[in-house]
Amino acid sequence: MTTPDEQFQAHRDAPHRAEGRRADGRRAEGRGAFSDMTTQGTLLAFGVEADRLRACLLESVSGRYRLVAWLGARRQSQLSMAEQATALCREMGRRLGRVLWDDGAQMPLLTSEYSARIPPIEQLAVALTPLPCLRVAVLGLTARLSTELGQQAVRGGPTEVVAADYLTHRHTAQILAEQWRTRRVDAVLLAGGYDALPAPRHPQLFAMLTYAVHALQMIPAAQRPVVYFAGSAWAGVQAERLLHSGTDRKPVILPNIMPNPTFVRQNIVAQALHTLYARRAQQTPGYAELAAWSNSGQPPTTLESNFARLIRAWRDLHGLDDLHGLYVSSGHRVHVWSSAREETVQLHYARDSQPVDLPDWPPVQLLSGNPGGNSNAKQADGRVPGTVRWWDRGGIGPLLTALGASAPLAVRQVLEHDVLRVMRDAPRGTRPQLMG
């Protein structure tokens, strides 16, 4: 059975609460994503990351939902996600002294003939980010435009940019192929050219495409990355034909990330990479079994998409014009910016150790996860940006938000009373008590 190696945390009252406040200082009432109470029973959420699993249990205590327990374990390569989640569910039930696993149905206890004595789980949700970020290479026409913009577009999705280059005579297709192969590239983004120029006016673009085709041909077919073309619309058909005939794999043709010198669009590239990640994640052993456990009426989400929903809902709840949140996960970090002026949120993925420069973004105000890693509490506090107003040190918020569709007010109550600690408003020289 899986041996959990993270702290088991039971419910306790916390004196530092992240109370919802309006801009005028009055207590904010539930709105938007946190406005409806649809349940009164036990809530359970499972979250899977590339290197760990976690589960959290919520119960109504004196009419208010609280985080009763949470438990985590390291992923084990010899076991599927579902097998480890099963062990985690059993272990949590054992430590709480209650039944959470249904041996007959071979899944969590969602129904019970003796509900008064053995209460079932009323709502169960899963959030699955079971794979590391996609390893992406960017190839553009120029360093300052297509290559730089391509990297920005790629980082809006679950990616790590492991190679970035532009058309130059200094490199050969063989060098490029070796770079992509040794860095285990999952996807390649090709970008360049404006839409205003007809295809014959883009000789450099076709030179770049030929360069890429020759490099891809040198990589064994089983290791070839997925190719995305987000360059000149005039060249789209020819690019598809050239790449398909040269590699025997159809590329994905996307709208130009920079159709003219004054307009840039990046969300479509990020959405395409989210789709690629989701498709590969669904092939992970145990994914289908875990997805079938959910009775929330929603398909599995990712922890990062949950965090984006959390930031948007928290901004709305507190009546803020902008909210910049940072999620520190296993091996990577995700910045999310929600603005009252925009319907969508902006995301930026980065490696855990990679410096991030987001000059146009507001400062970080909500932090989920421990920026100090396994450091002690004092060291971790020292790495929290001074602009942070709320801190979810355990990184539980994105997991809780998986339950937001079916039990939004319950999620809000737990975030306010057990998870998000007020930081910036705390008296100087004091530190909130934190959950491990």
Backbone hydrogen bonds, N-H to C=O, Kabsch-Sander energy under -0.5 kcal/mol:
donor,donor_aa,acceptor,acceptor_aa,energy
6,E,72,G,-1.2
9,Q,7,Q,-0.6
9,Q,70,W,-1.9
10,A,8,F,-0.6
11,H,68,V,-1.7
17,R,15,P,-0.8
18,A,416,E,-2.6
18,A,420,L,-0.6
19,E,17,R,-1.7
22,R,26,R,-3.5
25,G,22,R,-2.1
28,A,20,G,-1.8
34,F,31,R,-2.5
35,S,32,G,-1.4
38,T,36,D,-0.6
42,T,120,P,-0.7
43,L,58,L,-2.4
44,L,123,Q,-2.4
45,A,56,C,-2.1
46,F,125,A,-2.2
47,G,54,R,-3.0
48,V,127,A,-2.4
49,E,52,R,-3.3
53,L,73,A,-2.9
54,R,47,G,-2.6
55,A,71,L,-2.4
56,C,45,A,-2.0
57,L,69,A,-3.1
58,L,43,L,-2.9
59,E,66,R,-1.8
61,V,59,E,-0.6
61,V,64,R,-3.2
62,S,60,S,-0.5
64,R,61,V,-1.2
66,R,59,E,-2.5
68,V,57,L,-1.8
68,V,66,R,-1.1
69,A,57,L,-1.4
70,W,9,Q,-1.0
71,L,55,A,-2.5
73,A,53,L,-2.2
75,R,51,D,-2.0
79,L,76,Q,-1.9
81,M,285,P,-1.7
84,Q,80,S,-2.1
85,A,81,M,-2.6
86,T,82,A,-2.2
87,A,83,E,-1.8
88,L,84,Q,-2.3
89,C,85,A,-2.5
90,R,86,T,-2.4
91,E,87,A,-2.4
92,M,88,L,-2.4
93,G,89,C,-2.1
94,R,90,R,-2.5
95,R,91,E,-2.3
96,L,92,M,-1.9
97,G,93,G,-1.3
98,R,93,G,-2.2
100,L,98,R,-0.6
102,D,107,M,-2.7
103,D,101,W,-0.8
106,Q,102,D,-1.5
107,M,102,D,-1.3
109,L,100,L,-2.3
110,L,108,P,-1.4
115,S,112,S,-0.6
117,R,114,Y,-0.7
118,I,114,Y,-4.0
121,I,109,L,-3.4
122,E,42,T,-1.5
122,E,120,P,-0.7
123,Q,42,T,-1.7
125,A,44,L,-2.0
127,A,46,F,-2.4
128,L,301,T,-3.1
129,T,48,V,-3.3
129,T,127,A,-0.6
134,L,158,P,-2.6
136,V,134,L,-0.7
136,V,160,E,-2.4
137,A,187,A,-2.3
138,V,163,A,-2.3
139,L,189,L,-2.8
140,G,165,D,-2.1
141,L,191,A,-0.6
147,T,142,T,-2.1
148,E,143,A,-0.7
149,L,145,L,-3.1
150,G,146,S,-2.1
151,Q,147,T,-1.9
152,Q,148,E,-1.9
153,A,149,L,-2.5
154,V,150,G,-2.4
155,R,151,Q,-2.1
156,G,153,A,-1.2
157,G,154,V,-2.0
159,T,157,G,-2.3
160,E,134,L,-2.7
162,V,136,V,-2.2
162,V,160,E,-0.8
163,A,136,V,-1.1
165,D,138,V,-2.5
167,L,140,G,-1.8
171,H,168,T,-0.6
176,L,172,T,-2.1
177,A,173,A,-2.7
178,E,174,Q,-2.2
179,Q,175,I,-2.1
180,W,176,L,-2.5
181,R,177,A,-2.4
182,T,178,E,-2.6
183,R,179,Q,-1.6
184,R,181,R,-1.4
185,V,180,W,-2.3
186,D,135,R,-3.1
187,A,135,R,-1.6
188,V,226,V,-2.8
189,L,137,A,-2.8
190,L,188,V,-0.5
190,L,228,Y,-3.1
191,A,139,L,-2.0
195,D,259,P,-2.4
196,A,259,P,-0.7
197,L,194,Y,-0.6
201,R,198,P,-1.7
202,H,199,A,-2.0
206,F,202,H,-1.8
207,A,203,P,-1.8
208,M,204,Q,-2.2
209,L,205,L,-2.2
210,T,206,F,-2.3
211,Y,207,A,-2.3
212,A,208,M,-2.4
213,V,209,L,-2.5
214,H,210,T,-2.5
215,A,211,Y,-1.7
216,L,212,A,-2.6
217,Q,213,V,-2.3
218,M,214,H,-0.8
218,M,215,A,-0.7
219,I,216,L,-1.3
223,Q,220,P,-2.0
224,R,220,P,-0.7
224,R,221,A,-0.9
226,V,186,D,-2.5
228,Y,188,V,-3.1
229,F,252,V,-2.7
230,A,190,L,-3.0
230,A,228,Y,-0.5
232,S,192,G,-2.1
235,A,232,S,-0.8
236,G,233,A,-1.0
239,A,235,A,-3.0
240,E,236,G,-2.4
241,R,237,V,-2.3
242,L,238,Q,-2.8
243,L,239,A,-2.7
244,H,240,E,-2.3
245,S,241,R,-2.4
246,G,242,L,-1.8
247,T,243,L,-1.6
248,D,244,H,-2.1
249,R,243,L,-0.5
252,V,227,V,-2.9
253,I,251,P,-0.6
254,L,229,F,-3.1
254,L,252,V,-0.6
257,I,230,A,-1.9
260,N,263,F,-0.8
263,F,260,N,-1.7
265,R,257,I,-2.5
270,A,266,Q,-1.6
271,Q,267,N,-2.7
272,A,268,I,-2.0
273,L,269,V,-2.0
274,H,270,A,-2.3
275,T,271,Q,-2.1
276,L,272,A,-2.0
277,Y,273,L,-2.5
278,A,274,H,-2.6
279,R,275,T,-2.4
280,R,276,L,-2.0
281,A,277,Y,-2.8
282,Q,278,A,-2.2
283,Q,280,R,-1.0
284,T,281,A,-1.8
287,Y,284,T,-2.3
290,L,286,G,-2.2
291,A,287,Y,-2.6
292,A,288,A,-1.7
293,W,289,E,-0.8
293,W,290,L,-0.9
294,S,290,L,-0.7
294,S,291,A,-0.7
295,N,124,L,-1.6
296,S,124,L,-0.8
301,T,126,V,-1.4
306,N,302,T,-2.0
307,F,303,L,-2.0
308,A,304,E,-1.9
309,R,305,S,-1.9
310,L,306,N,-2.5
311,I,307,F,-2.5
312,R,308,A,-2.0
313,A,309,R,-2.6
314,W,310,L,-2.8
315,R,311,I,-2.2
316,D,312,R,-2.0
317,L,313,A,-2.7
318,H,314,W,-1.9
319,G,316,D,-1.0
320,L,315,R,-2.3
323,L,338,S,-2.1
324,H,363,P,-0.5
325,G,323,L,-0.6
325,G,336,V,-3.0
326,L,366,L,-2.5
327,Y,334,V,-2.7
328,V,326,L,-0.6
328,V,368,S,-3.2
329,S,327,Y,-0.8
329,S,332,H,-2.5
331,G,329,S,-1.0
333,R,350,A,-3.1
334,V,327,Y,-2.3
335,H,348,H,-2.8
336,V,325,G,-2.8
337,W,346,Q,-2.4
338,S,323,L,-2.5
338,S,336,V,-0.5
340,A,321,D,-3.1
342,E,339,S,-1.5
346,Q,337,W,-2.3
348,H,335,H,-1.9
349,Y,155,R,-3.3
350,A,333,R,-2.2
352,D,331,G,-1.7
354,Q,351,R,-1.3
358,L,356,V,-0.6
361,W,358,L,-1.6
365,Q,324,H,-2.8
366,L,324,H,-1.5
367,L,390,W,-2.5
368,S,326,L,-3.0
369,G,392,D,-3.4
373,G,370,N,-1.8
375,S,372,G,-1.8
380,A,376,N,-2.7
381,D,377,A,-2.5
382,G,378,K,-1.5
383,R,379,Q,-0.7
383,R,380,A,-1.2
384,V,381,D,-1.3
388,V,385,P,-1.7
389,R,365,Q,-2.9
390,W,365,Q,-2.3
391,W,421,R,-2.2
392,D,367,L,-3.2
393,R,391,W,-0.8
395,G,392,D,-1.6
399,L,396,I,-0.7
400,L,396,I,-2.5
401,T,397,G,-2.2
402,A,399,L,-1.3
403,L,400,L,-2.3
404,G,401,T,-1.6
406,S,403,L,-0.6
407,A,403,L,-2.7
409,L,36,D,-1.8
411,V,407,A,-1.9
412,R,408,P,-2.2
413,Q,409,L,-2.6
414,V,410,A,-2.1
415,L,411,V,-2.5
416,E,412,R,-2.6
417,H,413,Q,-2.2
418,D,414,V,-2.5
419,V,414,V,-1.3
419,V,415,L,-0.5
420,L,415,L,-2.6
421,R,391,W,-2.3
421,R,419,V,-0.6
423,M,389,R,-3.0
426,A,423,M,-1.4
430,T,427,P,-1.9
